[in-house]
Amino acid sequence: MEERIIYPELNNYLRSQLIPNTGLLKELEEFAKNPYIPIIQPEVAQLLKVFFSYSKPKKLLEVGTAIGYSAIFFAELMGKKGEIVTIERNPDMIKLAKENIQKAGLVDRITILEGDAKEILPALEGEFDTVFLDGAKGQYGKFLPKILQLLPTGGTLITDNILYRGIVASEELAPKKHITIARNLRSYIYDITHNHMLETTVIPIGDGVGISRKIRGEGNEKN
Ligand SMILES: C[S@@+](CC[C@H](N)C(=O)[O-])C[C@H]1O[C@@H](n2cnc3c(N)ncnc32)[C@H](O)[C@@H]1O
């Protein structure tokens, strides 16, 4: 099966136009190549760089820390007052993320919550103006009600890998072992595009990214 969202040649061209990172981010990009660790794709990172320059997030919740690459990238974009809480369940990733966050000098601004988001999210309190969902793709839908509670009106939910290599488009495209995940993502896309609290766009770059703005609160159907 050909797995793509846009034509590889166009993707490669667009990627070649991005200004490469330097320093620790570059080092982490190299580290994540072998063995492969999925980190945010350059086009999605660039989209969020531009988006954050408008939305100016102050407190961000991430699901899926991996080696801490996106958390470090976001913290650098958010400036000195930006705060990040990030959830990760894989102990090997947690160890690497801690080392990297230490190296980046961001221990005061990035907090890792260790464990499964399934258990951590329900107990989480407070408000996050931005939520970045980048782990547990099959469970995005289950997380949505709690995320809507954590997001104030005006807040943004960003969902990565939402098109899952394009196979969400049709069940015929999904290999058997990915059918459940593809179904769950289709149902999640329906939820975020039809929820009266959200205004959503799904952008086919990287592995697909959803950007949803919470435009009104629960029970506030009209405004
Ligand atoms: C795509 S990677 C995250 C990449 C990272 N956000 C970045 O761009 O640098 C997904 C991560 O989510 C973690 N993960 C998956 N399901 C999870 C869950 N239910 N709870 C917590 N972490 C989870 C995985 O262990 C993996 O490290």
PDBQT file of the ligand as one rigid body, heavy atoms in Angstrom, charges set to zero:
ROOT
HETATM    1  C1  LIG A 301       4.605  10.185  18.378  1.00  0.00    +0.000 C 
HETATM    2  S1  LIG A 301       5.401   9.949  19.910  1.00  0.00    +0.000 S 
HETATM    3  C2  LIG A 301       5.468  11.566  20.607  1.00  0.00    +0.000 C 
HETATM    4  C3  LIG A 301       6.453  12.450  19.910  1.00  0.00    +0.000 C 
HETATM    5  C4  LIG A 301       6.674  13.781  20.589  1.00  0.00    +0.000 C 
HETATM    6  N1  LIG A 301       5.439  14.492  20.842  1.00  0.00    +0.000 N 
HETATM    7  C5  LIG A 301       7.534  14.657  19.692  1.00  0.00    +0.000 C 
HETATM    8  O1  LIG A 301       7.013  15.155  18.671  1.00  0.00    +0.000 OA
HETATM    9  O2  LIG A 301       8.726  14.816  19.987  1.00  0.00    +0.000 OA
HETATM   10  C6  LIG A 301       4.114   9.216  20.858  1.00  0.00    +0.000 C 
HETATM   11  C7  LIG A 301       4.482   8.915  22.310  1.00  0.00    +0.000 C 
HETATM   12  O3  LIG A 301       3.266   8.724  23.021  1.00  0.00    +0.000 OA
HETATM   13  C8  LIG A 301       3.469   7.734  24.004  1.00  0.00    +0.000 C 
HETATM   14  N2  LIG A 301       2.151   7.181  24.328  1.00  0.00    +0.000 N 
HETATM   15  C9  LIG A 301       1.356   6.418  23.543  1.00  0.00    +0.000 A 
HETATM   16  N3  LIG A 301       0.214   6.124  24.184  1.00  0.00    +0.000 NA
HETATM   17  C10 LIG A 301       0.281   6.722  25.398  1.00  0.00    +0.000 A 
HETATM   18  C11 LIG A 301      -0.600   6.794  26.505  1.00  0.00    +0.000 A 
HETATM   19  N4  LIG A 301      -1.778   6.150  26.485  1.00  0.00    +0.000 N 
HETATM   20  N5  LIG A 301      -0.213   7.485  27.595  1.00  0.00    +0.000 NA
HETATM   21  C12 LIG A 301       0.977   8.128  27.626  1.00  0.00    +0.000 A 
HETATM   22  N6  LIG A 301       1.866   8.107  26.596  1.00  0.00    +0.000 NA
HETATM   23  C13 LIG A 301       1.510   7.406  25.499  1.00  0.00    +0.000 A 
HETATM   24  C14 LIG A 301       4.397   6.733  23.341  1.00  0.00    +0.000 C 
HETATM   25  O4  LIG A 301       5.094   5.975  24.316  1.00  0.00    +0.000 OA
HETATM   26  C15 LIG A 301       5.305   7.646  22.508  1.00  0.00    +0.000 C 
HETATM   27  O5  LIG A 301       6.492   7.932  23.199  1.00  0.00    +0.000 OA
ENDROOT
TORSDOF 0
